[in-house]
């Protein structure tokens, strides 16, 4: 069973293949934004730090989202 960091990295890899970048953006940046909103924001979390490099393995650090200001 995969942990959240491995799921996040596999999400980025799969979404990066099918997404179109916006103005001056990269495919990877757009894929990260999509995966953050789908995987983390639904749980009330947001991205703080992550890495998908091979030798150290996937690393994901999150923090709670701030409440929407009224």
C-alpha distances in whole Angstrom, upper triangle without the diagonal:
4,7,10,12,10,10,13,14,13,15,18,18,18,21,23,24,25,27,30,31,34,37,37,33,30,28,25,27,26,23,22,24,23,19,20,22,19,16,18,22,21,19,23,21,23,22,24,22,20,19,17,19,18,20,19,15,14,16,16,19,20,23,25,27,30,32,34,38,40
4,7,8,6,6,10,11,10,12,15,15,15,18,20,21,23,24,27,28,31,34,33,29,27,24,21,23,23,19,18,21,19,16,17,19,17,14,16,19,19,17,20,19,19,18,20,19,16,16,14,16,15,17,16,12,11,12,13,16,17,20,22,24,28,30,31,35,38
4,6,6,6,9,10,11,12,15,16,17,18,20,22,24,24,28,28,30,33,32,29,26,24,21,22,22,19,17,19,19,15,15,18,16,12,13,17,17,15,18,16,17,16,17,16,13,14,13,15,15,17,15,11,9,10,10,12,14,17,19,21,25,27,29,32,35
4,6,5,6,9,10,10,12,14,15,16,18,21,22,22,25,25,27,30,29,26,23,21,18,19,19,16,14,16,15,12,12,14,12,9,10,13,13,12,14,12,13,12,14,13,11,12,12,15,16,18,15,12,9,9,8,10,11,14,15,17,21,23,25,29,32
4,5,5,6,9,10,11,13,14,15,17,19,21,21,24,23,26,28,27,24,21,20,16,17,18,15,13,15,15,11,11,15,14,11,11,15,16,14,16,13,13,11,12,11,8,9,8,11,12,14,12,9,6,6,5,8,10,14,16,18,22,24,26,29,33
4,5,5,6,9,10,11,12,14,15,17,19,20,23,23,26,29,28,24,21,19,16,18,18,15,13,16,16,12,13,16,15,12,13,17,18,17,19,17,16,14,16,14,11,10,8,11,11,14,12,8,6,8,9,12,14,18,20,21,25,27,29,32,36
4,6,5,6,9,10,11,12,14,16,17,18,21,22,25,28,27,23,21,18,16,17,17,13,12,15,13,10,11,14,12,9,11,15,15,14,17,15,15,14,16,15,12,12,10,14,14,17,16,12,9,11,10,13,14,17,19,20,24,26,27,31,34
4,6,5,6,9,10,11,12,15,16,16,19,19,21,24,24,20,18,16,13,13,14,10,9,11,11,7,8,11,10,7,9,13,14,14,15,13,12,11,13,12,9,10,9,13,14,17,15,12,9,9,8,11,12,15,17,18,21,23,25,28,31
4,5,5,6,9,10,11,13,15,15,18,18,21,24,23,19,16,14,11,13,14,10,9,12,12,9,11,14,13,11,13,16,17,17,19,16,15,13,15,12,9,8,6,9,11,14,13,10,7,9,9,13,14,18,20,21,24,27,28,31,34
4,5,5,6,9,10,11,13,14,18,19,22,25,24,20,17,15,12,14,14,11,11,14,13,10,12,15,13,12,14,17,18,18,21,18,18,16,18,16,13,12,9,12,13,16,16,12,10,12,12,16,17,20,22,23,27,29,29,33,36
4,5,5,6,8,10,11,12,15,16,19,22,22,18,16,13,11,13,12,8,8,11,9,6,10,12,10,9,12,14,15,16,18,16,15,14,17,16,13,13,11,14,16,19,18,15,12,14,13,16,16,19,21,21,24,26,27,30,33
4,6,5,6,9,10,10,13,13,16,19,19,15,12,10,7,9,9,5,6,9,8,6,9,12,11,11,13,15,17,18,19,17,15,13,16,14,12,11,9,13,15,18,18,15,12,13,13,16,16,19,21,21,24,26,26,30,32
4,6,5,7,10,11,14,14,18,21,20,16,13,10,8,11,11,8,9,12,12,10,13,15,14,14,16,19,20,21,23,21,19,17,19,17,14,13,10,12,13,17,17,15,12,15,15,18,19,23,24,24,28,30,30,33,36
4,6,6,7,9,13,15,18,21,21,18,15,11,10,13,12,8,11,13,11,10,14,15,13,14,17,19,19,21,23,21,20,19,21,20,17,16,13,16,17,20,21,18,15,18,17,21,21,24,26,25,29,30,30,34,36
4,5,6,6,10,11,14,18,18,15,12,9,9,11,9,5,8,10,8,8,12,13,11,13,15,17,18,20,21,20,18,17,20,19,17,16,15,17,19,23,23,20,17,19,18,20,20,23,24,23,26,28,28,31,33
4,6,6,8,9,13,16,16,12,9,6,6,9,8,5,8,11,10,10,13,15,14,15,18,19,20,22,24,22,20,18,20,19,16,16,14,16,18,21,22,19,17,19,18,21,21,24,25,25,27,29,29,32,34
4,6,9,11,15,18,17,15,12,8,9,12,11,9,12,14,13,13,16,18,17,18,21,22,23,25,27,25,23,21,24,22,20,19,16,18,19,23,24,21,19,21,21,24,25,27,29,28,31,33,32,35,37
4,7,10,13,17,17,15,12,9,11,13,10,9,13,14,12,13,16,17,16,18,20,21,22,25,26,25,23,22,25,24,21,21,19,21,23,26,27,24,22,24,23,26,25,28,29,28,30,32,31,34,36
4,6,9,13,14,11,10,6,9,10,7,7,11,11,9,12,14,15,15,17,19,19,21,23,24,23,21,20,23,22,20,20,19,21,23,27,27,25,22,23,22,24,24,26,27,25,28,29,28,31,33
4,7,10,11,9,8,6,10,10,8,9,13,12,12,14,17,17,17,20,21,22,23,26,27,25,23,22,24,24,22,22,21,23,26,29,29,27,25,26,24,26,26,28,29,27,29,30,29,31,33
4,7,8,5,5,5,8,8,6,9,11,11,12,14,16,16,18,20,21,21,23,26,26,24,21,20,22,22,21,21,20,22,25,28,28,27,24,25,23,25,24,26,27,25,27,29,27,29,31
4,6,5,8,8,11,10,8,11,13,12,13,16,17,17,19,21,22,21,24,26,26,25,22,21,23,23,22,23,23,25,28,31,31,29,27,27,25,26,25,27,27,25,26,27,26,27,29
4,5,9,11,13,12,11,14,16,15,16,19,20,20,22,24,25,24,27,29,28,27,24,22,24,24,24,25,25,27,30,33,33,31,29,29,27,28,27,28,29,27,27,29,27,28,30
4,7,10,12,10,11,14,15,15,17,19,20,21,23,25,25,25,28,30,29,27,24,22,23,23,22,23,23,25,28,30,30,29,27,27,26,27,26,28,29,27,28,30,28,29,32
4,7,8,7,7,11,12,11,13,16,16,17,19,21,21,21,24,26,26,24,20,19,20,19,19,19,20,21,25,27,27,26,24,24,22,23,23,25,26,24,25,27,26,28,30
4,5,5,6,9,10,11,13,14,16,17,19,20,21,21,24,26,26,23,20,18,19,18,17,17,17,18,21,24,24,23,21,21,21,22,22,24,26,25,26,29,28,30,32
4,5,5,6,9,10,11,12,14,16,17,18,19,20,22,24,25,23,20,18,20,19,17,16,16,18,20,23,24,22,19,20,20,22,22,24,26,25,27,29,28,30,33
4,5,5,6,9,10,10,12,14,15,16,17,18,21,22,23,20,17,15,17,15,13,13,12,14,17,20,20,18,16,17,16,18,19,21,23,22,25,27,27,29,32
4,5,5,6,9,10,11,13,14,15,16,16,19,21,21,18,15,13,15,14,13,13,14,16,19,22,22,20,17,17,16,17,17,19,21,20,22,24,24,26,29
4,5,5,6,9,10,11,12,14,15,15,18,20,20,18,15,14,16,16,15,16,16,19,21,25,24,22,19,19,18,19,18,20,21,20,22,24,23,25,28
4,5,5,6,9,10,11,12,13,15,16,18,19,17,15,13,16,15,14,14,13,16,19,22,22,19,16,17,15,17,17,19,21,20,22,24,24,27,29
4,5,5,6,9,10,10,11,12,15,16,17,14,11,10,12,12,10,11,12,15,18,21,20,17,14,14,12,14,14,16,17,17,19,22,22,25,27
4,6,5,6,9,10,10,10,13,15,15,13,10,10,13,13,13,15,15,18,21,24,23,21,17,17,14,15,14,15,16,15,17,19,19,21,24
4,6,5,6,8,10,10,12,14,15,14,12,12,15,16,15,16,16,20,22,25,24,22,18,18,16,17,16,17,18,16,19,20,20,23,25
4,5,5,6,8,9,11,12,14,12,11,10,14,14,12,14,14,17,20,23,21,18,15,15,12,14,13,15,16,15,19,20,21,24,26
4,6,5,5,6,9,10,11,9,7,7,11,12,11,14,14,18,21,23,21,19,15,14,11,12,10,12,13,12,15,17,17,21,23
4,6,6,5,7,10,10,9,8,10,13,15,15,17,18,22,24,27,25,22,19,18,15,15,13,14,13,11,14,15,15,19,21
4,6,6,6,9,11,11,11,12,16,17,16,18,18,22,24,27,25,22,18,18,15,16,14,15,15,14,17,18,18,22,24
4,6,6,7,10,9,9,10,14,15,14,16,16,20,22,24,22,19,15,15,12,13,11,13,13,13,17,18,19,23,25
4,5,5,7,5,6,7,11,13,13,15,16,20,22,25,22,20,16,14,11,11,8,10,9,10,13,15,16,20,22
4,5,5,5,6,9,12,15,15,18,20,23,26,28,26,23,19,18,14,14,10,10,9,8,11,12,13,16,19
4,6,7,9,12,16,18,18,21,21,25,27,30,27,25,21,20,16,16,13,13,11,10,13,14,14,18,20
4,6,9,12,14,17,17,20,21,25,27,29,26,23,20,18,15,14,11,11,9,9,13,13,15,19,21
4,7,11,13,16,17,21,22,26,28,30,27,25,21,19,15,14,10,9,6,6,9,10,12,15,18
4,7,9,12,13,17,19,22,25,26,23,21,18,15,12,10,6,6,5,5,9,11,13,17,20
4,7,10,11,15,17,20,23,25,22,20,17,14,11,9,6,5,6,6,9,12,13,16,20
4,6,8,11,14,17,20,22,19,17,14,11,8,7,5,6,9,9,12,15,17,19,23
4,7,11,14,16,20,21,18,17,14,11,8,6,5,6,9,10,13,16,18,20,24
4,7,11,13,16,17,14,14,11,8,6,5,7,9,13,14,17,20,22,24,28
4,7,9,13,14,12,11,8,5,4,6,8,12,15,16,19,23,24,27,30
4,6,9,11,9,8,6,5,7,9,12,15,19,20,23,26,28,30,34
4,6,9,8,6,4,6,9,12,15,18,21,22,26,29,30,33,36
4,6,6,6,6,8,11,14,17,21,24,26,29,32,33,36,39
4,6,5,7,10,14,17,20,24,27,29,32,35,36,39,43
4,6,9,11,15,18,21,25,28,30,33,36,38,41,44
4,7,8,12,14,18,21,25,27,30,33,35,38,42
4,6,10,13,17,20,23,26,29,32,34,37,40
4,7,10,13,17,20,22,25,28,30,33,36
4,7,10,14,17,19,22,26,28,30,34
4,7,10,13,15,19,22,24,27,30
4,7,11,13,16,19,22,24,28
4,7,9,12,16,18,21,24
4,7,9,12,15,18,21
4,7,9,12,15,18
4,6,9,12,15
4,6,9,12
4,6,9
4,6
4
